[in-house]
Amino acid sequence: MQFANELPQLTLSGDLSRDLRGARVQYGNMRIPPYAQYNYYLPLTMSYEIDIWGTNRLKTKSIKEQLEIVKQAERATYISLTSDFASDYFNLIKADKLLSIQDELIKIQEEIVQKISDKYETGLCSINELLLEEKILTTLKEERNRHQSARDTLVNVLCVYLATPNNDIKRSDYDDVILISNIPTEYSTSIIEHRPDYLQEEANIRLIGFDVRVAKREFLPKFTILGQIGLNAYHLGSLFNSPSQFLNLGILPSIDLFSGGRKTAFLKFKKYQYEEAMNSYQKTILESIKELNSGLIEYNTAIKNYNETADRLNTQKKIFTLVNDKNQIGASSELEVLYAKEAYLDVQKEEVSNKINSVISIIGLYKASGGVDLNKINENI
């Protein structure tokens, strides 16, 4: 639309009218009597503003920067939506696994309560020991309800994303989730140049820069080429005769001698906007670096926690295996086996959470870097 303003404008506007004149026109002693006549007018009008100062070209460049801002806004929305969807998807996988482990923990705790109850009935333990185990069972059931609620909420959220009426969300099993390896732990700050908000601020600075230059050129005169060619007759039969044809062409200069200070105020306004855009640009740079650094810290912490939890889970598994082997030879009780298995499952819950948190931290890095391929992130700098 803006580029069209750089081109010549050609219009055809016909007019058919009937004049009813009274005897009011007089030339010396000659007086024109009353008359009525038709007027046929068919002009083809061409106008073109000569862009001597490049004003219209600058306006077109400004509009192009607006288009770039809209494109980056769309890209930012896409990155945000995909990141949020992926995070919710992996949280749903985590909720499935935690719920499965919690069910197993409740089943084990119910066996423990039953065995402690048998011991209490035979006088081998106090009522306090039985009440403590029943309290633990109640706590596990409450925790299961929270996991169930979290999973149902995530299912509903994903149904909204996918616009599906049912709750059948297809998803992978937790054991199929593999952490991406070889992700760099140090990035150059220039990676923020890929972020949509950074590119939007850059485009906004260029846009307002063009607007400032346009505001300055508004003080200069304008030159418009104006021409008409067409037919003008009082009788339809003579409309296409030579005397009915007309042509005029000329250049129309124009300049505002007084506009009440409007142009000066507009120029000041655009300069203030430019200063504001520069401040916003600097703020975006700082916030982008902050988000990227925070994402890196979160990712490194999540990976360390996952590795340490994986080691602890491996140790706890060995302890459980050892207790189970001792039970096979009568060196430990079934209660000790159940307690060891509970401890192993508790650590496994932490391992599941830390692994999924590591995946989500990678998604956060993807978002903070502006949707760059993390495996090739330093290649894109």
Number of C-alpha atoms within 10 A of each C-alpha: 7 14 13 10 14 18 14 14 13 12 11 13 9 13 11 10 11 11 11 10 13 11 10 9 12 10 7 6 6 8 11 13 11 11 10 9 12 14 16 20 17 20 20 15 18 16 19 18 19 18 14 11 14 13 22 20 17 18 20 19 18 22 18 17 21 18 13 18 21 13 15 20 16 13 17 18 13 13 19 18 14 15 20 17 17 16 19 19 21 20 20 24 21 23 24 19 20 25 21 14 19 21 15 15 22 20 13 18 21 17 15 21 21 15 15 22 21 14 16 16 12 9 10 10 14 13 13 10 15 19 14 12 18 19 13 15 20 15 13 18 16 12 16 20 14 14 20 16 13 16 21 15 14 21 19 17 16 21 16 11 13 11 9 12 9 9 12 11 15 7 11 12 11 18 9 7 13 10 12 11 7 9 14 12 9 10 15 11 15 13 19 25 16 16 22 22 21 22 20 22 22 19 21 23 21 19 24 21 19 22 24 21 17 21 21 16 16 17 14 14 13 18 16 16 15 17 17 19 16 17 21 22 18 17 13 11 8 14 18 14 11 9 11 16 15 13 12 10 13 11 14 13 12 11 11 11 8 8 8 8 8 10 17 14 12 16 20 15 14 20 18 14 18 21 14 13 21 16 13 17 20 14 13 19 20 13 14 22 18 14 18 24 17 15 21 21 15 19 23 16 16 22 20 14 19 21 15 14 21 19 13 17 21 15 14 20 19 13 17 21 15 15 21 21 14 15 16 12 8 10 10 15 13 16 16 16 20 19 16 20 22 19 17 20 20 17 20 22 20 17 21 22 20 23 24 24 23 23 22 23 22 25 21 23 25 20 22 25 26 22 22 18 14 18 12 12 18 16 8 11 13
